[in-house]
């Protein structure tokens, strides 16, 4: 590893760590999941006897109840409750490291599954920038504790699971694993990877099934290909058929409500358009490059496998977002797995151009895009740091007030952050924090239980007063 690359890795780590450090626990999920799950809807306030997680036994009991009464995402929320138990400071370090690992995995994936620390700095920085610029709901995915465990960590797990398949895809006659135990390792990893995300794993199962089926009679087929796929299916079944999913659906949609009504489809369609707007430049690059190769068949010699894989990732990316049209809700962060697939496709196409010295984007245009990207990153990152710091200061003042006051029922001013203009300048990267005016709101109650209060409410701006210890 050369000095330049080392400095880039350190810089990216510090970038992620700093923003993780400035990100507080989020009102709502982070505080609720700090307690042993009580066996009812998340939107129902915690009772007075709620118990904070403080042991592995507590964590196991909590996830057992969670699986049967709220959600099948056991892998995701086990991670979340573990980090809420051991502390946000520890999470900040590991989350920054896992963010770098995601960048590395995308790089390895696009370079035929070859795992090495010999990164090309330009491509590594491009992947980092693409995640920053083209991920809808970037901050909830990378900095919000519960959101990171649900999307960032599980995506890293999935890509790690898929890496041997990528290696086998390109180098079929090469034996990927000499260890006979590898098939059991892939079975276990498949279960974990499949037990994570509803709108993404189904498409991966379909692709791996076609891969295994079409190559079933070839010499060089290895057992782990099947056991990994079986594990992925088992994990996905455990996820989708969790009893708690039905409870959650009723809580979010309503027992007597029509699920796929026109209003829901319209709202989800708007969110899908917002996702594609975020990803527009990536889609443009991928489609333009694929069309270029289609109309220049003489250049296709030796790169058919890479072109096919890039097409598959584009299709999977689209499907992962499109299926959210039929979801009870469509938060922007749900598009993250599809965004990663699209970035992988773009990196594969870039790798083709570099390896075969094919210039699709003219040098002048490339130079212009380079400078535009630098300016965009500088503006959005500085605005983001300012916005995150503003919330960090305000929430620290709130916590200091809570620790110093003798009152148990308190009223505090709403948090303002850095304002809407800073949020826009940040590239919509800021996370907004506020509690309800109703002290019985589930978020307020969880916050109160966490800090030993009887009640808390946040009043509107017109009613605001300064915090006084």
C-alpha angles and dihedrals in degrees: 000000000000126000094253093055092045091054090049091052092048091047093050091046092052090047093054094039094051094052091044089052092051092049112090127204106288120247106250119015099033093052095042093050091051086075132065105270109259099208099252139092117302088233091060110089120252114258123243091257094058110141126215116234109256106154144032088257090057090049093051093048091047094052093045090056091040092055093053099039110030124005143000094220093107096151092050097047095041086061091046095049091045092056092043087054098047094039145264093262091063091044091054092060097044094042091055089050093048089051090057090046089056090055089049093048092052088050093050091045092054091047096061096272094295106153110210140134091229095104124171102237094217094055092042090053091046091056092048091048092047091054090049097045104034105035113104107220093013097168097049087052099045106028111022104090099221092039093051092051090049098047116008099043095041092049089053089050092050094048090048089052091049096049095088090050090053090049091050092047092059100033104034097163093051116091106235097195127028093180113095089211092063092087090060091046089053090048090054094043089047091055091050094045093046092049094066122067130025101202099045111037095063091064093047090052090053093050094047091047091054090046093052094042097049092048098039095110097042124109110250098044110149128206094234090067089067098037092050090052092047090050091050091052092047091051092048092050090051088051100045099040097047109135090226092065091070091050091050093047090054091047094050100036103022131249095258098032124111107247106206099038124156094256092054093049091048093050092047091047090055090051091049090052089050089053093051090047090056089049097041099114092048091050091047092051094046096046093043092050094047091049090049091056092044091057093043103054091163088071094053096082110121097000102076092107093053093045091051092049091049090052091049091052091049091052093046090048091053093046093049090057097036093055088061087073086082096047123110086240136006114210113183092242089067088072093063098096090052091048090054090051090052093049089051090052091050092048092050090053091047090050090053091053093049096044095047097033094240115157112204096156113055117242094245092050091047091051092049092050089049093056093042089052092051092050092046092049094048094049096044095042094049091047090047093051090049092048094046091047091051092055090042091057094045094048092046088053089051092050092046089052091050092051094048101042123088092206118106097193108053138176118206135178119262117258117255103187115195098314137258096286091058090047090054092046089051091062089253090297098134124106115218120222128199141133126220129266085235110083089201092061110120092242093051092047093051090050090048093050091049094055098033097252127143092219146340134194133182116219128213123265095261090057097043123134131179119267112256123188 
